[in-house]
Amino acid sequence: MTWSFSLGRLFGSEVRVHVTFFLLLGWIGLSAYSEQGLPGAIENTVFVLALFACVLAHEFGHALMARRYGIATPDITLLPIGGLARLERMPSNPWHEIAVAFAGPAVNIAIWAILVVIGAGRWDLASLADPAQEFSGWNFLGRLALVNLILAVFNLIPAFPMDGGRVLRAALCLKMDRVKATRIAAIAGQIAAMGLAYLGLTSGNPVLVLVAGFVFIAANAENQDVAMRAVTKRFMARDAMITSFEALRPEDTLETASAAVIRTTQHEFPVLDATGRPLGFMTRGDLFAAIAAETPRMKAVSMLMTNDIPSVPLTAGLETVLDALHKGAPAVVVTTKTGALAGYITSENIGEMMVVKGR
């Protein structure tokens, strides 16, 4: 995810933090400082950090349960509105998806139970609603316990793609195909998102409005992705690849690439060796970044191109291509049996193929 940086790896997943998370910390710290002074600012900031440690544990609940079913989680990103565990794929088995979805809230419930058992002490809704209230160390843990319980319940709202929405989709998959189940769950999620947005606007809670917007957009995006994957299972790489294109040589200069960008509508240019084998791609983004950095125009594209481009044979399923594109590659190379470039595929031309074929 852009605008995020890594904190390191834990349990096989990279932990990332979005820069806007620090804006949240700063806003909470300054607000508390203006009302309670330095002690209040420190206490509230520490509470938010403790809360997001629980959010991180929630996401690792999903990740570790998914690992039991052979699904890796490349990274987990902390955002101001919560956490996001990026699984390589969602479980195809509905019962597995239910287990993965429940694993996150189960971690929050476990944290709540532990804090209560060790004596979180006197806590009620008032202590959560009034951050200015003085509280002892036990009351701090009590608030943390209460928030974990709220997180568990909130995440189980059937608002796809939140955890409760995924449970709903998985339950529907037991009775119908995945595409129809996802469509129904997405509609339910968007209706729930509108309810959350209304609640956030009427109560003056901007975070709730942000969560509602995320749920609404994400529900639509995942619905489209599932529908597209269902269609791509019927096609091969050769059905979607771009075969008419202009290529570059590794010794071509930045000036040559600039001229190619001007005279064509391509967004990416394959870089081929003398035998026609693909070495990488020179994208418009790479070119514009190089120009903005005032890179010498005579520099070779081999020094600027995107390497490690995934490749598939002509007969590979189009769903395999989608998986590679979702991992961040600008394009996927389609090669012949001899390794020569037959064409390439981007997300855009897969979408165009769907439209042309009336999907």
Disulfide bonds with the S-S distance in Angstrom:
none
